[in-house]
Amino acid sequence: MTEKTTATSNNAVDFRLWGPVEAYQHDQRVDMGTEKERCLLVALLEAKAGVISRSSLWDWLWDTHPVSAAGDLDRYMTNLRKRLDSLRLRAKLVNKDRHCRLDIPNHWVDVHRLQELVRLARKSNDREAADSLRDALLSTRNEPLVGISGRRIDGYRTELIEWRRTVEIAFNEVEIRLGNHRERIPELTRLFDDRPYDSTITTLLMTALYRAGRQSDALNVFQQHRKNLKESGVEMQRPLHVLQERILRNDEALRTETPSLRTAPLSSSDAFADSRRRLVAAFFSDEVDVDTIRASLAEPLLNRARQVATRDNCLIVIPQETDAAQLVGHWMKTMRSSVRHRVRVGVAIGDESAACDLAKSRFAKRVLEAAVTSRVVVTVSDDVYNSFVKDKGPYRRSQDDESAWVRLPDYSVAPEPLEEGAERVATPSTSTGSNPTVIFHGATTIGNQFNAGVINYGRTASDDR
């Protein structure tokens, strides 16, 4: 193992995000300031020495930007620079041209150092991988980002906790391959109780129980998993049916062969990167309740979901896959053909609350009301837009929130939003016929002439504008 992934006592500075946000130099703790200053430090460290805009930093500091945000950020930046000066890092904090950067090595930050540890485990044999993953889990026993809060901070905390869960799953998979299945049953049972809908955890627990001679318990886990999926309107994956059949016929090969897993963090590109890219989609409608939305989405979206839940009158969906372009592209186009009511969708990275806020935004509502032939509007956060969809389609920046972007999946250009209080002049038709859609403007007639406009010239439901 390289020096950069071993214990941090040899590093000049050790920034810790697991537990309280703090820094150590030569084993001496260095105070990193007020809560806002520590939030600022976390944002800069999370960027991995990359450039981050000042407007993005506002999101890390405030859920709602104050009028004095620019000046307050300058003050927090000055205070943080003084604290970095005590670590001889004053010059490493760059604030230029409305962008900021903390230029330090990644291995000085515990989160990034552990990311590298897990990455190296992917290239190791099972015994070495188990040791590395165990070290990562022991180093992350405490809750991350203790003592600071906020919507963006809470979202990052969720991402880190989810990353640790992927490491737990990977560690249990390796341990089962090494023959330590009996020892892994208690932890896998806890993971399954937390996420009974997770197919990977279910597969590992069933395998461990079967190898321990507990065939009936393994089958009970299968039944419980199927029941939870059925309640969410999600179909069970075929590999789990195959595993059940092998257990029923007492397949001896299963006692030494670990089933192929759909989600295997050690065989994917990077477990940490996967969890960071995981998106959260929130679905909201002014016209129907959550159950109606769920019913209309069961086929195109929920069958591929990792988690489905309800929050703040929104249907929350966390996709199994991590391909963001797939979620905000093809899936939304598929969904628009199945819904029969106007639905607003919010998409954020690892933050259910932010996704709900985006789905409920007034600007998205006004854009959808101005659209005559669409039932779906998608609003994505600024980081989703810049990271995944900037070049994937025409998004319009929200007039109410500069960190949000709006698109209608079946419009080449999102329409101008309807003015507050104005009435929608038409409703989308469910017909797929070839007749044109006509919208009337103001008075329907002027003298002997109709005052109207044709907007789709026989557009069918499958056409893209």
HUJO-V443373 format. One line per field, one symbol per residue. ss: DSSP state (H for helix, E for strand, - for the rest). psi: psi as a letter, one per 40 degrees, with the letter a starting at -180 (. if undefined). burial: 1 if it has 9 or more other ideal C-beta (glycine too) atoms within 8 Angstrom, else 0. A space follows every 10 residues. Layout:
ss: ???
psi: ???
burial: ???
This chain:
ss: --HHH--HHH ---EEE-E-E -EEEE--EEE ----HHHHHH HHHHHH---- -EEHHHHHHH H-------HH HHHHHHHHHH HHHHH----H HHEEEE--EE EE---HHHEH HHHHHHHHHH H----HHHHH HHHHHHHHH- ---E-E---- HHHHHHHHHH HHHHHHHHHH HHHHHHH--- HHHHHHHHHH HHHH----HH HHHHHHHHHH H---HHHHHH HHHHHHHHHH H------HHH HHHHHHHH-- -HHHH----- ----HHH--- HHHHHHH-EE EEEE-----H HHHHHHH--- -HHHEEEEEE E--EEEEEE- ---HHHHHHH HHHHHH---- --EEEEEEE- -HHHHHHHH- -HHHHHHHHH -----EEEEE EHHHHHHHH- -----EE--- ---EEEE--- ---------- ---------- -------EEE EEEEEE--EE EEEE------ -----
psi: iideeaiede idihhhdhai hiihhfehhh heaidddddd ddddddefei hhiddddddd didhhidedd dddddddddd dddddeefed eehhghffii hhgiideehd dddddddddd ddeiiddddd ddddddddef dihifheiii dddddddddd dddddddddd dddddddeef dddedddddd ddddgeehdd dddddddddd deegdddddd dddddddddd defhiiiddd ddddddddef hddeeehhih idhgdeeadh ddddddehih hhhiiediid dddddeeddd ddefidhhih hfeihhhhid iehddddecd ddddddedie ihhhhhhihf hdddddddde idddddddde hdeiehhhhi iddddddded eeihihhhdd heeihiihdf hdhhihiiih eiiheiihie ifaeiihhhh hbhdihbeii giiheeffhi deih.
burial: 0000100100 0011111110 1111100001 0110011111 1111101010 0111111111 1100000010 0110011011 1111101011 0110000011 1101011111 1111111111 1101010111 0111111011 0001110101 1111111111 1111111111 1111110100 1001101110 1100011111 1111111111 1100100110 1101110110 0111010011 1111011000 0001000010 1111110101 1101111111 1111100001 0111011101 1110101100 1001111110 0001111110 1111111110 1111111111 1111111111 1011111111 1111111111 1111101110 0000110100 0001111111 1001101100 0000000100 0000011011 0000000000 1100110010 00001
